[in-house]
Amino acid sequence: MLKQSPSRDDGSDMRRSTRFYTRTRARIDNWLENHRVGDTIRNYLLLLPDFFALLERLLRDPRISLSLKGQFLAVLIYVLSPIDLIPDILLPSGLVDDTVAIAFILSRFVRMMGEAGEDVLREHWEGRSEILAAIRMVATRADQVISARVVGPLRKLFE
């Protein structure tokens, strides 16, 4: 499922991704400055732009099969859709379920690809925490931060 050598794009996609990441991170930071939430919710929200940027990079990686890219695209559509299991306007839960969905698909990727998948994730990760620990934390604590009625369907769809 992983092909041999990665190739980088001309930079325009990366610049667009960086702008999206910066805008999203700033919006979340601004929202968090004006609202009190627990540390776990705060961590989930701050991971969302990092996870999103990671998936976008994985979609451009020529070593990853079209099948896996299709799964990544499905979760990105879920995240970008304002109408999902918890609508995005219901902050912060509407963004937390998006973070959980991405963590589930990344967990699936690691299970399928093993050590090679872990290496690819680390290669593309620019987040502040260790990627595997972040995925594990979000996936294992999901039912502590959002309803089990939401976690169950997300697991079925993406894990």
C-alpha positions as CSV (number, residue, x, y, z in Angstrom):
1,M,0.0,0.0,0.0
2,L,3.0,2.3,0.3
3,K,4.9,3.0,-2.9
4,Q,8.6,3.7,-3.1
5,S,9.6,7.3,-3.2
6,P,7.9,10.5,-2.2
7,S,7.8,13.5,-4.4
8,R,7.1,17.1,-3.3
9,D,4.8,19.4,-5.1
10,D,5.9,22.8,-6.4
11,G,5.0,24.5,-3.1
12,S,1.7,26.2,-4.1
13,D,-0.3,23.4,-2.4
14,M,1.9,23.7,0.7
15,R,1.4,27.5,0.9
16,R,-2.4,27.1,0.6
17,S,-2.3,24.4,3.3
18,T,-0.2,26.6,5.5
19,R,-2.6,29.5,5.1
20,F,-5.6,27.3,5.9
21,Y,-3.7,25.9,8.9
22,T,-2.7,29.4,10.2
23,R,-6.3,30.7,9.8
24,T,-7.8,27.7,11.5
25,R,-5.3,27.7,14.4
26,A,-5.9,31.4,14.9
27,R,-9.7,31.0,15.0
28,I,-9.4,28.2,17.5
29,D,-6.9,30.2,19.6
30,N,-9.2,33.2,19.6
31,W,-12.2,31.1,20.5
32,L,-10.3,29.5,23.4
33,E,-9.2,32.9,24.7
34,N,-12.9,33.9,25.1
35,H,-14.3,30.6,26.4
36,R,-13.4,28.4,29.4
37,V,-13.0,24.8,28.5
38,G,-11.2,21.9,30.2
39,D,-7.7,20.9,29.2
40,T,-8.9,17.8,27.3
41,I,-11.3,19.7,25.1
42,R,-8.6,22.4,24.6
43,N,-6.1,19.8,23.5
44,Y,-8.6,18.2,21.1
45,L,-9.4,21.6,19.5
46,L,-5.8,22.5,19.1
47,L,-5.0,19.2,17.4
48,L,-7.7,19.6,14.8
49,P,-5.7,21.9,12.4
50,D,-2.6,19.8,13.0
51,F,-4.5,16.6,12.1
52,F,-6.2,18.3,9.1
53,A,-2.8,19.5,7.7
54,L,-1.4,16.0,8.2
55,L,-4.2,14.4,6.2
56,E,-3.8,16.9,3.4
57,R,-0.1,16.0,3.2
58,L,-0.9,12.3,3.2
59,L,-3.3,12.8,0.3
60,R,-0.4,14.2,-1.7
61,D,2.0,11.5,-0.8
62,P,2.5,9.2,-3.9
63,R,3.5,6.3,-1.6
64,I,0.0,5.9,-0.2
65,S,-2.5,3.8,-2.1
66,L,-5.6,5.3,-3.7
67,S,-7.8,3.2,-1.4
68,L,-6.2,4.8,1.7
69,K,-6.4,8.3,0.1
70,G,-10.1,7.7,-0.5
71,Q,-10.6,7.0,3.2
72,F,-8.6,10.1,4.1
73,L,-10.7,12.1,1.7
74,A,-13.9,10.8,3.2
75,V,-12.9,12.0,6.7
76,L,-11.8,15.4,5.3
77,I,-15.3,15.8,3.7
78,Y,-16.8,14.9,7.1
79,V,-14.6,17.5,8.8
80,L,-15.4,20.2,6.2
81,S,-19.1,19.6,6.2
82,P,-20.9,21.9,8.6
83,I,-23.6,19.2,9.0
84,D,-22.3,16.0,10.6
85,L,-23.0,14.0,13.7
86,I,-22.4,17.1,15.8
87,P,-22.9,20.3,13.7
88,D,-19.8,22.5,13.8
89,I,-21.8,25.5,15.0
90,L,-22.2,23.6,18.3
91,L,-18.9,24.6,19.7
92,P,-16.7,23.1,21.0
93,S,-18.3,19.7,20.5
94,G,-18.9,20.3,16.8
95,L,-15.1,20.5,16.3
96,V,-14.2,17.8,18.8
97,D,-16.1,15.2,16.9
98,D,-14.1,16.2,13.8
99,T,-10.8,15.7,15.7
100,V,-12.0,12.3,16.9
101,A,-13.0,11.3,13.3
102,I,-9.5,12.1,12.0
103,A,-7.8,10.3,15.0
104,F,-9.9,7.2,14.1
105,I,-8.8,7.2,10.5
106,L,-5.2,7.7,11.4
107,S,-5.5,4.8,13.9
108,R,-6.8,2.7,11.0
109,F,-3.8,3.8,8.9
110,V,-1.3,2.8,11.5
111,R,-3.0,-0.6,12.1
112,M,-3.0,-1.3,8.3
113,M,0.6,0.0,7.6
114,G,2.4,-0.8,10.8
115,E,5.8,0.7,11.3
116,A,6.0,2.0,7.7
117,G,2.8,4.0,8.4
118,E,4.2,5.3,11.6
119,D,7.2,6.6,9.7
120,V,5.1,8.3,7.1
121,L,3.0,10.0,9.8
122,R,6.1,11.3,11.5
123,E,7.5,12.5,8.2
124,H,4.5,14.6,7.5
125,W,3.7,15.7,11.1
126,E,4.4,19.2,12.2
127,G,2.3,19.3,15.3
128,R,3.5,20.1,18.7
129,S,3.1,16.7,20.3
130,E,4.3,13.2,19.3
131,I,1.9,12.0,16.5
132,L,1.3,8.5,17.7
133,A,0.7,9.7,21.3
134,A,-1.8,12.3,20.1
135,I,-3.7,9.8,18.0
136,R,-3.9,7.4,20.9
137,M,-5.0,10.1,23.3
138,V,-7.8,11.3,21.2
139,A,-9.0,7.9,20.1
140,T,-9.0,6.3,23.6
141,R,-10.6,9.3,25.4
142,A,-13.2,10.0,22.7
143,D,-16.1,8.8,24.7
144,Q,-15.1,10.9,27.7
145,V,-15.4,14.1,25.7
146,I,-18.4,13.4,23.4
147,S,-21.4,11.2,23.7
148,A,-21.1,7.5,23.1
149,R,-24.0,7.9,20.6
150,V,-21.6,9.9,18.5
151,V,-18.4,8.0,19.2
152,G,-20.0,4.7,18.1
153,P,-20.9,5.8,14.6
154,L,-17.6,7.6,14.1
155,R,-15.8,4.4,15.0
156,K,-17.9,2.4,12.5
157,L,-17.2,5.0,9.8
158,F,-13.6,5.7,10.3
159,E,-11.8,3.3,12.6
